[in-house]
Amino acid sequence: MPKQKTHKGLSKRVKVTATGKVKRHRTGGGHLMSGKNAKRRRKISSSDIVTTKMADTVKIKLCK
């Protein structure tokens, strides 16, 4: 059976940490930042941990 290929699009968007958690960037930070309040802008600039069943799917697609 051949090896499973890494999903390249996903590997550019998320990272698996040393403890096995999946880290991602938050959405909404591309443009139109002047219409968002400071608290929302700070939250968008920080990264987030994927905590649902989606994290398991991500690890399978990244071959981790």
Residue frames as a rotation matrix with the C-alpha (Angstrom) as fourth column:
MET 1
0.581 0.814 0.000 0.00
0.814 -0.581 0.000 0.00
0.000 0.000 -1.000 0.00
PRO 2
-0.124 -0.680 0.723 1.45
0.590 -0.636 -0.497 3.44
0.798 0.365 0.480 -0.90
LYS 3
-0.723 -0.206 -0.659 2.15
0.668 -0.450 -0.593 6.15
-0.174 -0.869 0.463 1.63
GLN 4
0.445 0.895 -0.013 -0.51
0.888 -0.443 -0.127 8.75
-0.120 0.045 -0.992 2.34
LYS 5
-0.361 -0.573 0.736 0.25
0.683 -0.700 -0.210 12.21
0.635 0.427 0.644 0.95
THR 6
-0.569 0.093 -0.817 0.16
0.626 -0.595 -0.504 15.32
-0.533 -0.798 0.281 3.14
HIS 7
0.474 0.769 0.428 -2.62
0.880 -0.429 -0.205 17.79
0.026 0.474 -0.880 2.30
LYS 8
-0.471 -0.854 0.221 -0.45
0.855 -0.503 -0.123 20.72
0.216 0.131 0.968 1.15
GLY 9
-0.140 0.497 0.856 -3.17
0.116 -0.851 0.513 23.38
0.983 0.171 0.062 1.36
LEU 10
0.853 0.504 -0.135 -3.89
0.144 0.022 0.989 22.50
0.502 -0.863 -0.054 4.97
SER 11
0.336 -0.805 -0.489 -0.23
0.942 0.291 0.168 22.26
0.006 -0.517 0.856 5.94
LYS 12
-0.548 -0.511 0.662 0.22
0.554 -0.815 -0.170 25.92
0.626 0.273 0.730 4.97
ARG 13
0.006 0.703 0.711 -2.66
-0.242 -0.689 0.683 27.00
0.970 -0.176 0.167 7.22
VAL 14
0.887 0.320 0.333 -2.25
-0.398 0.164 0.902 25.00
0.234 -0.933 0.273 10.42
LYS 15
-0.227 -0.966 -0.123 0.56
-0.582 0.236 -0.778 23.68
0.781 -0.105 -0.616 12.60
VAL 16
0.733 0.371 -0.570 0.66
0.192 0.692 0.696 20.77
0.653 -0.619 0.436 15.02
THR 17
0.465 -0.544 0.698 2.38
-0.816 -0.569 0.100 21.73
0.343 -0.617 -0.709 18.28
ALA 18
-0.566 -0.792 -0.229 4.86
-0.592 0.584 -0.556 19.58
0.574 -0.179 -0.799 20.19
THR 19
-0.745 0.347 0.570 2.08
-0.418 0.424 -0.804 18.42
-0.520 -0.837 -0.171 22.53
GLY 20
-0.828 0.368 0.423 -0.12
0.538 0.735 0.413 17.41
-0.159 0.570 -0.806 19.58
LYS 21
0.079 0.867 -0.492 -2.56
0.410 -0.478 -0.777 20.33
-0.909 -0.140 -0.393 19.56
VAL 22
-0.139 -0.039 0.990 -3.58
0.985 -0.109 0.134 21.94
0.102 0.993 0.054 16.27
LYS 23
-0.240 -0.067 -0.968 -2.87
0.396 -0.917 -0.035 25.68
-0.886 -0.392 0.247 16.01
ARG 24
-0.071 0.285 0.956 -4.52
0.989 -0.102 0.104 27.93
0.127 0.953 -0.275 13.43
HIS 25
-0.984 -0.180 -0.009 -4.92
0.181 -0.983 -0.037 31.61
-0.003 -0.038 0.999 12.56
ARG 26
-0.236 0.942 -0.238 -8.22
0.465 -0.105 -0.879 33.35
-0.853 -0.318 -0.413 13.18
THR 27
-0.258 0.250 0.933 -10.32
0.951 -0.107 0.291 34.64
0.172 0.962 -0.210 10.30
GLY 28
0.701 0.713 -0.004 -11.37
0.711 -0.700 0.068 38.20
0.045 -0.051 -0.998 9.58
GLY 29
0.387 -0.621 -0.682 -7.99
0.330 -0.597 0.731 39.93
-0.861 -0.508 -0.026 9.68
GLY 30
-0.085 -0.462 0.883 -7.47
0.970 0.166 0.180 40.48
-0.229 0.871 0.434 5.98
HIS 31
-0.770 -0.084 0.632 -9.01
0.347 -0.887 0.305 43.94
0.535 0.455 0.712 5.54
LEU 32
0.110 0.858 0.501 -11.62
-0.012 -0.503 0.864 46.41
0.994 -0.101 -0.045 6.85
MET 33
-0.315 -0.324 -0.892 -9.97
0.822 0.376 -0.427 46.53
0.474 -0.868 0.148 10.27
SER 34
-0.941 -0.066 0.332 -11.03
-0.059 -0.933 -0.354 50.15
0.333 -0.353 0.874 10.95
GLY 35
-0.101 0.988 0.116 -14.64
-0.624 -0.154 0.766 49.04
0.775 0.005 0.632 11.34
LYS 36
0.381 0.171 -0.908 -13.77
0.424 0.841 0.337 46.56
0.821 -0.514 0.248 14.07
ASN 37
0.870 -0.032 0.492 -13.25
-0.409 -0.605 0.684 47.49
0.276 -0.796 -0.539 17.71
ALA 38
0.033 -0.988 0.151 -9.89
-0.923 -0.088 -0.374 47.12
0.383 -0.127 -0.915 19.45
LYS 39
-0.060 -0.001 0.998 -10.87
-0.704 0.709 -0.041 44.03
-0.708 -0.705 -0.044 21.45
ARG 40
0.832 0.451 0.323 -11.96
-0.076 0.670 -0.739 42.26
-0.550 0.590 0.592 18.27
ARG 41
0.718 -0.633 -0.290 -8.77
-0.504 -0.185 -0.843 43.25
0.480 0.752 -0.452 16.42
ARG 42
-0.180 -0.790 0.586 -6.60
-0.983 0.170 -0.074 41.91
-0.041 -0.589 -0.807 19.25
LYS 43
0.201 0.342 0.918 -8.49
-0.399 0.884 -0.242 38.63
-0.894 -0.318 0.314 19.26
ILE 44
0.982 0.166 -0.094 -8.14
-0.141 0.300 -0.943 38.28
-0.129 0.939 0.318 15.47
SER 45
0.421 -0.893 -0.160 -4.38
-0.781 -0.267 -0.565 38.84
0.462 0.363 -0.809 15.63
SER 46
-0.243 -0.507 0.827 -3.84
-0.855 0.514 0.064 35.96
-0.457 -0.692 -0.559 18.08
SER 47
-0.648 -0.013 -0.761 -3.77
-0.489 0.773 0.403 32.29
0.583 0.634 -0.508 17.10
ASP 48
0.219 0.825 0.521 -6.31
-0.975 0.206 0.083 29.69
-0.039 -0.526 0.850 18.17
ILE 49
-0.852 -0.417 0.318 -6.27
-0.437 0.899 0.009 26.00
-0.290 -0.131 -0.948 19.13
VAL 50
-0.186 0.777 -0.601 -8.64
-0.703 0.322 0.634 23.64
0.686 0.541 0.487 17.30
THR 51
-0.701 -0.107 0.705 -10.41
-0.690 0.352 -0.633 21.68
-0.180 -0.930 -0.321 20.05
THR 52
0.328 0.931 0.161 -13.12
-0.819 0.365 -0.444 19.65
-0.472 0.014 0.882 18.31
LYS 53
0.515 -0.030 0.856 -13.24
0.257 0.959 -0.121 16.44
-0.817 0.283 0.502 16.28
MET 54
0.989 -0.143 -0.039 -11.84
-0.093 -0.397 -0.913 18.59
0.115 0.907 -0.406 13.45
ALA 55
0.320 -0.926 0.201 -8.41
-0.910 -0.241 0.337 18.40
-0.264 -0.291 -0.920 15.12
ASP 56
0.037 -0.260 0.965 -8.35
-0.087 0.961 0.262 14.63
-0.996 -0.094 0.013 14.59
THR 57
0.806 0.322 0.496 -9.28
0.458 0.191 -0.868 15.08
-0.374 0.927 0.006 10.92
VAL 58
0.829 -0.542 -0.134 -6.53
-0.552 -0.759 -0.345 17.68
0.085 0.360 -0.929 10.50
LYS 59
0.056 -0.853 0.520 -3.92
-0.748 0.309 0.587 15.32
-0.661 -0.422 -0.621 11.96
ILE 60
0.293 0.115 0.949 -4.98
0.367 0.903 -0.223 12.55
-0.883 0.414 0.223 9.57
LYS 61
0.952 0.132 0.277 -4.68
0.305 -0.317 -0.898 14.89
-0.031 0.939 -0.342 6.58
LEU 62
0.618 -0.783 0.077 -1.26
-0.770 -0.622 -0.144 16.08
0.161 0.030 -0.986 7.75
CYS 63
0.502 -0.386 -0.774 -0.08
0.068 0.910 -0.410 12.49
0.862 0.153 0.482 8.35
LYS 64
-0.407 -0.607 0.683 0.69
-0.644 -0.340 -0.685 13.23
0.648 -0.719 -0.253 12.03
